[in-house]
Amino acid sequence: MDICNYLARRGGAARSLELQRAGFTRTRVGQAVALGVVVRTRRGVYALPGDGRVAGALAAGGRLTCLSAAPIYRLWTLNGPTGLHLSRSHPTHTSGVVDHGRPKHPRHPWLPVLGLADVLVHAVHCLPELEALVMVQSAVGAGDISLDFLYARCQGRRNGRARAVLDLVIPRADSVLEVLANVHFARAGLRVRRHVYIAGVGEVDFLVEECLVVETDGSTHFEPKSIKRDQRRNNRSIVGGYLVLRYYYEDVIHRPEAMVAEVQAVLRVWRRPTNSGLGDLFA
């Protein structure tokens, strides 16, 4: 096997002893380093150029966890880690490292990464609420872990904040945008149904107060075919007696207050006894 392929399968890095056990002699490793296809990040640790999470974990004598482990398990995230989140047997102050507790569950079988259970438990205790939520939601939604399992590991008075994150997980979410929009709508006191089937339209992301369809659109909705399909769905929804609003990544992630305010404004006009139309919506 090519050394680059071997490293790629192991998350991008490995210790020299692991390379030797896999049949890569010091000469072969040295040649790869000389060619620039492999770099030595520290004594005894070799990695592919580029993303250094796994190499950083090996170099620091720890295992990735929390936000740093999210890409390994293909979990949703809102932001990349500003530091390296690690679990170490003997934590010492290291610049750029966020230390977490020791593992309580089985670890990743070959990568220097904690098991998914520890990764998520660390996340709900460490990260801001919504950042932790999207990680948990993606894992639970994919069937990789159960919500009951996580609740069982977050008992006691000290874990109230962690349980509050778990309380926000919904049975199904097809995107990060759905997860966050649901939280914002619920906290605004709006009555919301998710993934509602409307005859002639199909399934919509949200039906708010039984009259307003709200769709959250990711990058795939910008393709020409998708734009036309979405516009036709909008038209059919309106013909069926519903109002329609669409929101994009920037709206849901960066402007949630404005999104909720628009939804509430539309509902206020819709509820007027004498509806003068939507033209004066923002008058």
Secondary structure, DSSP 8 states (H G I E B T S, - for coil): --HHHHHHHTTTEEEHHHHHHTT--HHHHHHHHHHTSSEEEETTEEE-SS--HHHHHHHTTEEE-HHHHTTTTT---SS--SSEEEEESS----TTEEEE----S---SSSSB--HHHHHHHHHHHS-HHHHHHHHHHHHHTTSS-HHHHHHTS-SGGGHHHHHHHTT--S--SSHHHHHHHHHHHHTT--EEEEEEETTTEEEEEEETTTEEEEEE-GGGGSHHHHHHHHHHHHHHHHTT-EEEEEEHIIIII-HHHHHHHHHHHHHHHT-SS---GGGTT-
